[in-house]
Amino acid sequence: MDSILVRGNGPLNGQIPIAGAKNACLALMPATLLSDEPLTLTNAPRLSDIRTMTQLLASLGAEVSSLQDGKVLAMSSHSEINPVADYDIVRKMRASNLVLGPLLARLGHAVVSLPGGCAIGARPMDIHVDALAALGAEIELREGYLHAKAPGGLKGAVHEMRFASVGATENFLMAASLAKGTSVLRNAAREPEIVDLARCLRKMGAQIAGEGTSEIEIQGVDRLHGATHPVVTDRIELGTYMLAPAICGGEVECLGGRLELVESFAEKLDAAGIAVEETATGLKVRRKNGRIRAVDVVTEPFPGFPTDLQAQIMALLCTADGTSVLEEKIFENRFMHAPELVRMGAQIEVHGGHATVHGVERLKGARVMATDLRASVSLILAGLAAEGETIVSRVYHLDRGYERVEEKLRAVGAQIERITGE
């Protein structure tokens, strides 16, 4: 099992290219099931989760080709489609549930295993089930599989979600695109990944309005056609690399970054004493003057502070001047990185959904263990600013969401390497 070795060695300077969004790409890929014409995605990230989704789509009968060193995905679902998404693939990744809506819309039936992913909370499927049931689907759980059917086809409906679930919004959008009549989704998720999916579906011929707001209207069409679509910039990778010069000092430009993707996050950085400047090619980040200031953070659905950047900003606040309080309102069990940061000398107290971080002068390198995707990169960030060596184990989580992290950080001066089989 691989580990990452990090040596704290001072300021970082240079440019880091930001990849296409993992979470956007994982929603866009199942859209190929909605049409028998080709769907091509450019600016695709090169990640293990993308390979898992490729395997899943292939098992369903879709053809997926990885081109240009993985940055282009050429897909086609013109052959016979298999309606069964098997446990052996689905268990590896939560986003596998995004094939449910497209399979129902295309075939009128589907059998999809309950998904897996990081152990950061329940993330219940009932929100997805309720959304698709509103469109006329009949869904029951048997032996770990969701058995879904729409005997008379999917029909347009008005549905309000009890929680603004990103995945359920995506499933509803794709299914409603081929439903008969008009659908309205209320309390819809507003994330940039939703907007990106809606734009792609529109290129395929879908009639969608209101994406990026809490109410989306979809006028069902008889069929969708092929399209080519660039995957939106990954706002979570962007925020992560914005923290590198914030933690270590120096100045880094995140190429492809846009402030509108990380506005609430950038506001917290500004309050902590970090300057974020828009450039012609991205976002330039540097520490202002003196020590980082403590700030309080509450995770919320977009446009609020992203839960997927909570672990990373905690690493920054470990050495801030003062005491910070972080409240996690999206997922339970998402402070598992805190005990590992404590091993590095951080002073953190966790009580339920709240973590209190008392800033210290300097972290110290240690052996630590990644517990999930975002926790793994938070420990790497902490290691960049720590005294001595930090070894982060179980980094298979890291490869699910960050492409070539060592290469990108080395390019701006970090001392970081992968240890194979540690």
TORKOL-889656 format. One record per residue: z, y, x of N, C-alpha, C in turn; residue in three letters; residue number from 0. Coordinates in steps of 0.05 Angstrom, whole numbers. Atoms other than C-alpha are relative to their C-alpha. Last residue first. Layout:
n.c3,n.c2,n.c1,ca.c3,ca.c2,ca.c1,c.c3,c.c2,c.c1,resn,resi
Z,Y,X,Z,Y,X,Z,Y,X,ALA,NUM
...
//
This chain:
n.c3,n.c2,n.c1,ca.c3,ca.c2,ca.c1,c.c3,c.c2,c.c1,resn,resi
-28,-6,-7,48,23,99,19,-12,-21,GLU,421
-16,25,0,-19,-12,87,29,4,7,GLY,420
9,22,16,-61,48,107,18,-24,3,THR,419
-8,24,-15,-26,110,133,-7,-23,-18,ILE,418
-6,24,16,-62,172,107,7,-23,18,ARG,417
17,24,-5,-57,236,147,8,-23,-19,GLU,416
-3,20,21,-31,307,140,-19,-23,6,ILE,415
-2,25,-15,-21,364,189,7,-22,-20,GLN,414
-23,17,5,-45,423,147,-1,-24,19,ALA,413
-20,0,-22,-93,474,177,24,-18,-4,GLY,412
-14,-26,-1,-138,495,119,23,0,20,VAL,411
20,-21,-4,-188,438,129,12,28,1,ALA,410
4,-3,-29,-130,389,137,-19,23,6,ARG,409
-23,-14,-12,-111,404,64,-3,3,30,LEU,408
0,-28,9,-180,387,37,23,15,13,LYS,407
23,-15,-12,-188,324,79,1,29,-8,GLU,406
-5,-4,-28,-119,298,61,-21,17,13,GLU,405
-22,-20,-4,-130,309,-13,6,6,29,VAL,404
1,-7,-28,-197,272,-14,21,22,7,ARG,403
20,12,-18,-202,272,-90,4,11,28,GLU,402
7,-18,-21,-138,285,-130,-20,-13,19,TYR,401
4,-27,9,-122,254,-198,-9,20,21,GLY,400
9,-1,27,-121,178,-195,-8,29,-8,ARG,399
29,4,0,-118,178,-119,-11,0,-29,ASP,398
14,-24,-9,-48,208,-121,-31,-3,-4,LEU,397
0,-20,22,-19,151,-162,-18,24,7,HIS,396
22,8,18,-41,102,-108,-1,18,-24,TYR,395
18,-22,6,6,145,-66,-25,-10,-15,VAL,394
11,6,26,62,93,-69,-20,22,-9,ARG,393
11,26,5,96,123,-7,-9,-2,-29,SER,392
1,4,29,104,195,16,-13,-28,-6,VAL,391
18,22,6,125,201,89,2,-5,-30,ILE,390
-5,12,26,154,268,109,-21,-22,-5,THR,389
19,17,13,159,290,181,9,-10,-27,GLU,388
3,28,-8,197,348,211,-21,-15,-16,GLY,387
-4,3,-29,221,412,177,-3,-30,7,GLU,386
-26,11,-9,193,418,107,0,-2,31,ALA,385
-18,-22,-7,138,465,84,26,-10,12,ALA,384
15,-19,-16,80,415,83,18,23,9,LEU,383
2,9,-28,128,361,60,-14,20,18,GLY,382
-26,-4,-12,144,399,-4,0,-8,30,ALA,381
-4,-29,-3,70,402,-20,27,6,13,LEU,380
17,-8,-23,63,327,-6,3,30,5,ILE,379
-14,9,-24,123,314,-52,-16,7,26,LEU,378
-22,-19,-4,91,355,-107,16,-7,25,SER,377
10,-23,-14,27,315,-97,22,21,4,VAL,376
9,7,-27,62,249,-113,-10,25,15,SER,375
-23,2,-18,101,278,-172,-9,-5,29,ALA,374
-7,-28,-8,35,299,-205,24,0,19,ARG,373
22,-15,-12,8,228,-206,9,27,10,LEU,372
23,-3,17,72,188,-219,-20,19,14,ASP,371
-6,14,25,134,161,-185,-23,3,-20,THR,370
13,-12,23,117,179,-113,5,-17,-25,ALA,369
17,18,15,168,153,-62,-12,15,-24,MET,368
-2,-4,29,202,192,-7,-20,-17,-14,VAL,367
16,20,14,216,182,67,5,2,-30,ARG,366
-13,25,6,244,247,94,-20,-20,-11,ALA,365
17,23,4,226,315,122,16,-25,-6,GLY,364
2,17,-24,276,371,114,-17,-25,-7,LYS,363
-1,29,5,272,428,64,-3,-15,26,LEU,362
22,17,-10,289,499,85,4,-29,-8,ARG,361
16,-14,-20,331,559,63,-24,-17,8,GLU,360
-12,3,-27,355,528,-2,-18,13,20,VAL,359
17,-2,-24,339,548,-74,16,-3,26,GLY,358
-13,-21,-16,384,523,-130,-15,1,27,HIS,357
7,2,-28,339,485,-179,14,24,15,VAL,356
-9,-24,-13,365,471,-249,-4,-3,30,THR,355
-6,4,-28,325,418,-287,8,27,12,ALA,354
-3,-24,-17,324,416,-363,6,-9,29,HIS,353
25,-13,-4,296,362,-410,2,25,17,GLY,352
19,3,22,357,318,-405,-27,12,8,GLY,351
-14,7,24,404,346,-353,-20,-1,-23,HIS,350
16,6,24,375,348,-283,18,-8,-23,VAL,349
-16,14,20,410,382,-225,-17,-4,-24,GLU,348
11,1,27,370,401,-163,19,-16,-18,ILE,347
-23,0,17,391,423,-93,-9,2,-29,GLN,346
0,-18,23,334,405,-46,26,-3,-16,ALA,345
-19,-22,-3,350,372,20,1,20,-22,GLY,344
11,-19,-20,290,326,27,18,24,4,MET,343
0,14,-26,325,269,-9,-9,18,23,ARG,342
-28,-2,-9,337,320,-65,3,-15,27,VAL,341
-3,-26,-13,261,325,-70,28,4,10,LEU,340
14,2,-26,260,250,-84,0,26,15,GLU,339
-17,15,-20,314,256,-137,-14,-2,27,PRO,338
-23,-15,-9,272,311,-171,18,-15,20,ALA,337
5,-10,-28,206,273,-173,25,14,11,HIS,336
-6,22,-19,230,234,-234,-5,7,29,MET,335
-14,-12,-23,234,299,-273,6,-22,20,PHE,334
18,-13,-19,181,280,-324,14,15,22,ARG,333
1,15,-26,220,227,-362,-19,14,20,ASN,332
-26,8,-11,206,262,-429,-5,-15,26,GLU,331
-6,28,-5,139,295,-437,29,-4,8,PHE,330
23,16,7,118,362,-468,6,-30,2,ILE,329
2,4,29,179,406,-470,-22,-18,-9,LYS,328
24,17,6,201,404,-397,0,-6,-30,GLU,327
-3,15,25,249,462,-383,-26,-15,-6,GLU,326
25,11,10,254,487,-311,6,-16,-25,LEU,325
-3,20,20,312,532,-291,-27,-8,-11,VAL,324
21,2,21,309,570,-226,8,-22,-20,SER,323
0,24,16,367,593,-182,-21,1,-21,THR,322
-13,-1,26,363,644,-126,-3,-27,-14,GLY,321
-25,-16,-1,317,658,-67,12,1,-28,ASP,320
0,-27,11,264,603,-71,28,13,4,ALA,319
-8,-18,-22,264,542,-25,-1,29,-9,THR,318
-22,12,-16,265,488,-80,9,18,23,CYS,317
-26,-13,7,224,535,-124,23,-12,16,LEU,316
0,-27,-9,158,514,-90,28,12,-3,LEU,315
0,1,-29,171,440,-100,1,28,13,ALA,314
-27,6,-8,189,455,-172,2,-2,30,MET,313
-14,-26,-3,121,489,-178,30,-5,6,ILE,312
9,-15,-23,88,423,-162,15,26,3,GLN,311
-11,12,-25,129,381,-210,-8,16,24,ALA,310
-29,-4,-1,114,429,-268,12,-12,26,GLN,309
-7,-16,-24,40,434,-256,30,4,4,LEU,308
11,13,-24,18,378,-303,4,16,25,ASP,307
-19,21,-9,66,405,-357,-10,-13,26,THR,306
8,29,2,20,465,-360,22,-19,10,PRO,305
-2,12,-28,52,534,-372,-6,-30,-2,PHE,304
-26,-1,-14,28,560,-440,-1,-13,27,GLY,303
1,-14,-26,-45,571,-460,27,3,14,PRO,302
16,-22,-8,-44,511,-468,-2,20,-23,PHE,301
29,4,2,13,467,-492,-16,25,8,PRO,300
10,-2,28,81,485,-466,-29,-7,0,GLU,299
27,12,4,123,476,-403,-7,1,-29,THR,298
-1,17,24,181,525,-395,-28,-11,-4,VAL,297
26,11,10,191,556,-326,5,-17,-24,VAL,296
-4,21,20,246,601,-298,-27,-8,-12,ASP,295
11,-6,27,233,640,-234,7,-23,-19,VAL,294
-4,20,21,268,643,-166,-12,9,-26,ALA,293
-21,-6,19,238,691,-115,2,-23,-21,ARG,292
8,5,28,198,666,-55,24,6,-18,ILE,291
-4,27,11,222,696,11,-8,-1,-29,ARG,290
-26,12,1,193,758,43,0,-27,-14,GLY,289
-18,-5,-22,130,797,27,27,-14,-4,ASN,288
-3,-29,-4,71,775,-15,19,4,24,LYS,287
-27,-9,6,50,702,-7,2,30,5,ARG,286
-17,-4,-24,-24,690,-9,28,8,-9,ARG,285
-29,1,4,-75,664,-58,14,5,26,VAL,284
-13,-2,-26,-150,678,-64,30,3,-4,LYS,283
-26,-14,1,-184,654,-128,12,-1,28,LEU,282
-24,15,8,-257,634,-133,24,17,-2,GLY,281
4,29,-1,-327,652,-109,24,-16,-8,THR,280
27,8,10,-336,726,-124,-3,-30,-2,ALA,279
22,-7,-18,-261,737,-114,-26,-9,-13,THR,278
26,11,6,-201,739,-161,-21,10,20,GLU,277
22,-20,2,-135,755,-128,-26,-15,-7,GLU,276
24,15,8,-69,718,-136,-22,20,-5,VAL,275
23,-16,8,-9,747,-99,-23,-18,-6,ALA,274
25,11,-11,55,705,-96,-23,17,-12,ILE,273
7,-14,-24,124,737,-104,-26,-10,13,GLY,272
-14,12,-23,157,691,-154,-7,13,27,ALA,271
-29,-6,3,138,736,-213,16,-11,24,ALA,270
-3,-29,-5,65,734,-189,30,7,-1,ASP,269
3,-4,-28,68,658,-185,4,29,7,LEU,268
-24,10,-13,95,655,-255,-1,4,30,LYS,267
-21,-19,7,38,698,-281,27,-8,13,GLU,266
2,-22,-19,-11,654,-243,21,21,-6,ALA,265
-9,9,-26,13,594,-283,0,23,20,PHE,264
-30,1,2,5,630,-349,12,-9,26,SER,263
-12,-26,3,-67,650,-329,31,-1,-1,GLU,262
-28,3,-10,-89,584,-300,16,25,-5,VAL,261
-8,28,1,-159,571,-330,30,-3,6,LEU,260
-3,7,28,-173,645,-345,10,-29,-4,GLU,259
-26,-8,9,-161,660,-271,6,-9,-29,LEU,258
3,-22,18,-222,621,-249,27,6,-12,ARG,257
-22,-6,17,-225,575,-189,-5,24,-17,GLY,256
6,9,27,-292,552,-162,22,6,-19,GLY,255
28,-5,8,-269,558,-89,-5,-13,-28,LEU,254
7,24,15,-194,562,-80,-27,4,-13,CYS,253
18,-5,23,-185,615,-26,-8,-27,-13,GLU,252
19,21,6,-124,604,19,-17,9,-24,VAL,251
18,-9,22,-81,655,54,-21,-20,-4,GLU,250
29,-1,-6,-21,641,99,-15,10,-24,GLY,249
10,-25,-11,49,620,78,-30,-2,6,GLY,248
2,1,-29,72,548,70,-4,28,13,CYS,247
-22,14,-13,97,545,-2,1,4,30,ILE,246
-25,-11,11,52,598,-33,24,-13,14,ALA,245
-8,-24,-16,-4,578,15,25,13,-11,PRO,244
-2,7,-28,-3,507,-16,7,25,17,ALA,243
-28,2,-9,14,529,-87,2,-5,30,LEU,242
-10,-28,-1,-57,552,-103,29,0,11,MET,241
8,-11,-26,-77,481,-83,7,29,2,TYR,240
-13,14,-22,-37,452,-141,-7,13,27,THR,239
-27,-9,-1,-60,505,-191,15,-13,23,GLY,238
0,-29,-8,-133,490,-176,28,10,3,LEU,237
5,1,-29,-122,414,-179,1,29,10,GLU,236
-25,12,-12,-90,426,-248,-3,-2,30,ILE,235
-21,-20,-2,-145,474,-270,25,-10,12,ARG,234
-26,12,6,-200,424,-254,22,20,4,ASP,233
-18,1,-23,-265,464,-258,27,-12,-8,THR,232
-15,-24,-6,-308,447,-320,19,-4,25,VAL,231
-29,3,6,-354,387,-317,14,25,9,VAL,230
-18,-1,-23,-428,407,-316,29,-1,-8,PRO,229
-23,-18,2,-470,381,-374,17,1,25,HIS,228
-12,-2,-27,-537,347,-382,21,22,-1,THR,227
-5,-26,-11,-557,324,-452,8,-2,29,ALA,226
-9,-2,-28,-580,266,-495,5,29,9,GLY,225
20,7,-20,-585,264,-571,12,4,28,HIS,224
-2,-17,-23,-535,261,-628,-21,-9,20,LEU,223
2,12,-27,-548,231,-696,3,21,21,ARG,222
8,28,2,-538,242,-771,-1,-14,27,ASP,221
29,3,-1,-497,306,-764,-7,-30,0,VAL,220
12,25,-9,-426,323,-784,-30,0,0,GLY,219
19,8,20,-405,396,-790,-14,-25,10,GLN,218
22,17,-9,-344,405,-747,-17,-7,-24,ILE,217
16,10,23,-293,461,-756,-24,-15,11,GLU,216
28,7,-7,-238,473,-705,-14,-11,-24,ILE,215
15,11,22,-172,509,-719,-30,-4,8,GLU,214
-15,22,12,-120,522,-665,-14,-12,-24,SER,213
-19,-11,20,-169,562,-623,15,-24,-12,THR,212
-16,-20,-15,-206,542,-559,19,15,-18,GLY,211
-14,12,-22,-259,507,-601,14,21,17,GLU,210
-29,-5,-1,-273,546,-664,14,-13,23,GLY,209
-8,-28,-3,-343,520,-682,31,1,1,ALA,208
-29,-4,-4,-377,452,-676,5,30,3,ILE,207
-4,-27,11,-446,429,-699,31,4,-1,GLN,206
-23,-3,18,-464,370,-654,2,29,-10,ALA,205
9,-4,28,-534,367,-624,22,2,-21,GLY,204
11,26,10,-521,337,-555,-8,2,-30,MET,203
26,5,-14,-514,407,-526,-13,-26,-10,LYS,202
19,-18,12,-461,419,-580,-28,-3,14,ARG,201
8,11,25,-424,357,-556,-21,17,-14,LEU,200
18,23,-6,-423,385,-486,-10,-12,-26,CYS,199
25,-11,-11,-395,452,-509,-20,-22,6,ARG,198
15,-11,23,-343,417,-552,-27,11,9,ALA,197
11,22,16,-321,374,-493,-17,11,-23,LEU,196
22,13,-15,-314,435,-448,-13,-22,-16,ASP,195
23,-18,2,-273,473,-501,-24,-12,15,VAL,194
10,2,27,-227,413,-507,-25,17,-3,ILE,193
14,26,2,-219,410,-431,-12,-5,-28,GLU,192
28,-4,-9,-203,485,-431,-16,-27,-1,PRO,191
5,2,-28,-141,468,-473,-29,4,8,GLU,190
17,-23,-8,-134,493,-544,-8,-2,29,ARG,189
-6,-8,-27,-105,431,-579,-20,21,9,ALA,188
16,13,-21,-118,431,-654,10,9,27,ALA,187
-19,5,-22,-63,453,-702,-14,-16,22,ASN,186
-20,-21,-3,-116,446,-756,22,-8,20,ARG,185
-25,9,-14,-177,402,-752,18,24,4,LEU,184
-15,-21,-11,-232,417,-804,26,-12,12,VAL,183
-28,6,-8,-286,368,-821,13,25,11,SER,182
-14,-20,-17,-351,380,-858,29,-9,4,THR,181
-13,-23,11,-396,325,-886,15,17,20,GLY,180
15,-12,22,-413,254,-866,15,24,-11,LYS,179
-10,6,27,-381,237,-799,-18,14,-20,ALA,178
19,18,13,-423,238,-734,10,-8,-28,LEU,177
27,-9,-6,-389,298,-701,-21,-17,-14,SER,176
9,-17,21,-324,279,-736,-29,10,4,ALA,175
5,16,24,-314,220,-689,-12,17,-22,ALA,174
23,18,-4,-324,261,-626,-6,-16,-25,MET,173
25,-15,-4,-281,319,-648,-24,-19,2,LEU,172
9,-10,26,-226,273,-676,-27,15,3,PHE,171
9,22,17,-220,234,-611,-11,10,-27,ASN,170
26,9,-11,-218,299,-571,-11,-24,-16,GLU,169
20,-20,6,-164,329,-615,-27,-9,9,THR,168
6,4,29,-124,264,-611,-21,21,-9,ALA,167
16,24,4,-129,267,-535,-8,-5,-29,GLY,166
27,-3,-12,-106,339,-530,-17,-24,-6,VAL,165
7,20,-20,-48,331,-579,-28,4,10,SER,164
27,-7,-11,-28,394,-615,-8,-18,23,ALA,163
-3,-9,-28,30,361,-652,-28,5,11,PHE,162
-28,-8,-2,38,349,-727,6,10,28,ARG,161
-16,17,-17,-38,348,-733,29,11,2,MET,160
-18,-16,-17,-70,382,-793,17,-19,16,GLU,159
-23,13,-10,-130,347,-824,16,19,18,HIS,158
-18,-20,-11,-186,371,-869,25,-14,9,VAL,157
-26,-4,12,-239,317,-881,14,23,14,ALA,156
-13,-25,-7,-310,296,-866,26,4,-16,GLY,155
6,-22,18,-327,223,-879,16,25,8,LYS,154
-19,-22,-1,-331,164,-831,-9,24,-17,LEU,153
6,-21,-19,-372,105,-854,21,22,0,GLY,152
21,-18,12,-363,65,-917,-9,22,18,GLY,151
20,15,16,-328,7,-883,-22,17,-12,PRO,150
7,-20,20,-293,50,-831,-22,-11,-17,ALA,149
25,3,13,-257,1,-785,-4,23,-20,LYS,148
9,-23,17,-203,1,-734,-26,-7,-13,ALA,147
23,10,14,-162,-56,-702,-9,22,-20,HIS,146
6,-15,25,-114,-24,-653,-26,-10,-11,LEU,145
26,-12,3,-93,-78,-603,-1,16,-26,TYR,144
5,-20,-22,-24,-97,-577,-27,13,-2,GLY,143
-2,12,-26,-19,-161,-619,-9,19,22,GLU,142
-5,29,-1,-42,-127,-683,-1,-10,28,ARG,141
-7,10,-26,-39,-52,-698,6,-30,-2,LEU,140
-26,14,-2,-75,-28,-759,4,-12,28,GLU,139
-9,9,-27,-129,24,-771,27,-15,-2,ILE,138
-22,17,6,-171,41,-833,9,-14,27,GLU,137
-4,25,-15,-216,99,-817,25,-15,-9,ALA,136
7,24,15,-233,149,-871,3,-26,15,GLY,135
29,2,3,-236,214,-833,-9,-25,-14,LEU,134
8,-22,18,-162,226,-845,-30,1,-4,ALA,133
-4,9,27,-150,158,-814,-8,21,-20,ALA,132
24,16,7,-181,184,-750,2,-11,-28,LEU,131
24,-17,-1,-129,239,-744,-25,-15,-9,ALA,130
-1,-17,24,-71,194,-766,-25,18,-2,ASP,129
5,17,23,-90,141,-714,-1,18,-26,VAL,128
28,8,0,-95,192,-658,-7,-15,-26,HIS,127
14,-25,5,-27,222,-675,-30,-5,-1,ILE,126
2,-5,29,0,151,-681,-13,26,-7,ASP,125
27,2,10,-20,137,-609,-1,6,-30,MET,124
7,19,21,46,161,-581,-28,1,-10,PRO,123
27,-8,6,53,196,-513,-12,-17,-23,ARG,122
12,18,20,116,156,-498,-29,6,-7,ALA,121
-7,-5,27,136,190,-434,-16,-17,-19,GLY,120
-13,-26,2,123,198,-360,7,6,-29,ILE,119
-23,4,16,107,126,-340,16,26,-4,ALA,118
-25,-7,-13,37,142,-315,24,-4,-20,CYS,117
0,-26,-15,-20,105,-349,27,5,13,GLY,116
-22,-2,-19,-26,50,-403,-1,28,13,GLY,115
5,-6,-28,-68,43,-465,25,1,17,PRO,114
-17,-23,-5,-60,5,-531,-1,6,30,LEU,113
-27,6,-9,-120,-42,-534,17,26,2,SER,112
-8,-14,-25,-180,-20,-573,29,-6,6,VAL,111
-25,14,-6,-217,-60,-628,8,10,28,VAL,110
-8,1,-28,-272,-19,-660,27,-15,3,ALA,109
-24,17,-5,-310,-11,-725,5,0,30,HIS,108
-15,4,25,-362,35,-758,24,-19,3,GLY,107
2,28,10,-409,25,-699,13,-3,-28,LEU,106
26,13,-6,-425,96,-674,-3,-27,-15,ARG,105
22,-16,9,-369,136,-705,-27,-14,3,ALA,104
-1,0,29,-316,82,-697,-24,15,-11,LEU,103
7,27,10,-337,70,-625,0,-1,-30,LEU,102
28,5,-2,-336,146,-611,-9,-28,-9,PRO,101
15,-17,18,-266,155,-639,-30,-5,2,GLY,100
-5,9,28,-235,95,-603,-17,16,-20,LEU,99
24,14,10,-267,108,-535,3,-7,-29,VAL,98
21,-18,9,-216,162,-520,-26,-14,-8,LEU,97
0,-2,30,-160,111,-518,-21,18,-11,ASN,96
17,21,12,-179,97,-446,-1,1,-30,SER,95
24,-12,12,-149,164,-428,-19,-21,-11,ALA,94
-5,-10,27,-81,130,-417,-26,10,-14,ARG,93
4,-29,4,-105,91,-357,3,9,-29,MET,92
-1,-16,-25,-94,23,-325,1,30,-5,LYS,91
-28,-3,-9,-76,-14,-390,2,18,25,ARG,90
-13,-22,14,-147,-1,-417,29,5,10,VAL,89
9,-26,-10,-180,-45,-365,16,23,-12,ILE,88
0,1,-29,-143,-111,-374,-10,26,13,ASP,87
-26,-8,-11,-127,-94,-447,-2,2,31,TYR,86
-19,20,-8,-200,-99,-469,25,11,15,ASP,85
-10,-11,-25,-239,-46,-506,24,-17,9,ALA,84
-26,8,-9,-276,-87,-560,7,12,28,VAL,83
-21,-17,12,-334,-55,-599,28,-5,11,PRO,82
-22,19,6,-390,-82,-553,24,17,-11,ASN,81
-27,-9,-7,-450,-35,-557,20,-21,-9,ILE,80
-20,8,20,-521,-62,-557,28,7,10,GLU,79
-1,29,5,-565,-23,-508,21,-6,-22,SER,78
22,7,16,-581,52,-510,0,-30,-8,HIS,77
-10,20,18,-513,74,-486,-22,-9,-19,SER,76
17,6,23,-535,114,-425,12,-23,-16,SER,75
-10,20,19,-498,148,-369,-20,-4,-23,MET,74
22,3,19,-516,187,-306,7,-24,-18,ALA,73
-2,25,15,-454,210,-270,-22,0,-20,LEU,72
16,1,24,-464,263,-216,3,-27,-13,VAL,71
-2,-26,13,-413,282,-162,-17,2,-26,LYS,70
-20,0,22,-403,210,-141,2,25,-15,GLY,69
-27,5,-11,-437,216,-73,21,2,-22,ASP,68
-7,-22,-17,-500,245,-105,29,-2,9,GLN,67
20,-11,-18,-504,192,-159,11,23,16,LEU,66
-13,-21,-16,-456,146,-197,-20,9,21,SER,65
9,-1,-28,-494,105,-250,14,24,14,SER,64
-10,-23,-14,-463,86,-316,-8,-1,29,VAL,63
9,0,-28,-497,39,-366,10,26,13,GLU,62
13,-24,-10,-459,29,-431,-9,-4,29,ALA,61
29,2,1,-446,-41,-458,-15,25,9,GLY,60
8,-5,28,-372,-36,-476,-31,-1,-3,LEU,59
-9,23,15,-351,-68,-410,-8,2,-29,SER,58
18,22,-6,-394,-15,-375,7,-25,-16,ALA,57
25,-5,14,-355,39,-411,-20,-22,5,LEU,56
-4,4,29,-289,9,-388,-26,4,-15,LEU,55
-3,29,6,-312,1,-316,3,-5,-30,GLN,54
26,11,-4,-336,74,-314,0,-30,-6,THR,53
15,-6,24,-270,96,-344,-28,-11,2,MET,52
-11,16,22,-234,60,-287,-15,4,-26,THR,51
11,28,-4,-281,91,-235,11,-19,-22,ARG,50
28,-1,8,-265,160,-264,-13,-28,3,ILE,49
0,0,29,-190,143,-260,-29,1,-10,ASP,48
-3,28,9,-200,124,-186,-1,-1,-31,SER,47
-28,9,3,-226,194,-171,0,-29,-10,LEU,46
2,27,-12,-290,228,-147,28,-12,1,ARG,45
-19,6,-22,-293,288,-193,-2,-29,9,PRO,44
-20,20,7,-357,302,-233,19,-4,24,ALA,43
-26,-9,-9,-393,367,-219,23,-19,-8,ASN,42
-1,-10,-28,-452,342,-260,28,11,6,THR,41
-22,-19,-7,-449,298,-322,-3,8,29,LEU,40
-5,-4,-29,-512,265,-349,21,21,4,THR,39
-19,-23,-5,-517,237,-420,5,1,30,LEU,38
-16,-4,-25,-577,192,-434,17,25,-1,PRO,37
14,-14,-21,-600,176,-506,18,7,24,GLU,36
15,20,-15,-571,122,-551,-18,13,21,ASP,35
29,-3,1,-518,171,-574,-13,-23,15,SER,34
9,-12,25,-444,172,-591,-30,1,-4,LEU,33
1,21,20,-424,123,-536,-10,11,-27,LEU,32
26,14,-2,-443,175,-484,-3,-21,-21,THR,31
19,-12,18,-385,217,-511,-27,-14,2,ALA,30
3,16,25,-339,167,-476,-20,12,-20,PRO,29
14,26,-5,-354,203,-409,-3,-17,-26,MET,28
30,-2,2,-337,273,-434,-14,-27,3,LEU,27
7,-4,28,-263,258,-447,-30,1,-4,ALA,26
-9,25,14,-250,228,-378,-5,2,-30,LEU,25
20,21,-5,-291,285,-347,7,-26,-15,CYS,24
25,-7,15,-247,338,-379,-20,-22,3,ALA,23
-6,3,28,-182,305,-356,-24,8,-18,ASN,22
-4,28,7,-208,296,-285,3,-3,-30,LYS,21
-25,8,12,-232,368,-281,0,-30,-7,ALA,20
1,0,29,-289,382,-233,25,-13,-11,GLY,19
18,19,13,-268,392,-161,-2,5,-30,ALA,18
-14,13,22,-237,453,-127,-20,-17,-16,ILE,17
17,3,24,-265,471,-59,15,-15,-21,PRO,16
-2,26,11,-209,493,-10,-18,-1,-25,ILE,15
11,4,27,-220,553,35,3,-29,-8,GLN,14
28,10,3,-184,578,96,-7,-3,-29,GLY,13
21,-20,4,-113,590,120,-27,-12,-2,ASN,12
26,12,5,-48,551,118,-20,22,-5,LEU,11
19,-11,20,17,576,148,-26,-15,-1,PRO,10
6,-28,3,68,533,185,-22,7,-19,GLY,9
9,-14,-24,71,463,212,-9,28,-4,ASN,8
-1,-28,5,109,416,166,-8,16,25,GLY,7
-17,-14,-19,85,346,183,0,30,-7,ARG,6
3,-29,-1,58,302,127,20,12,21,VAL,5
-18,-12,-20,47,227,128,-6,29,2,LEU,4
10,-25,-11,15,197,65,22,11,19,ILE,3
-19,-22,0,27,124,47,-14,25,11,SER,2
2,-24,-17,-20,68,29,23,19,-3,ASP,1
0,-24,17,0,0,0,0,25,18,MET,0
//
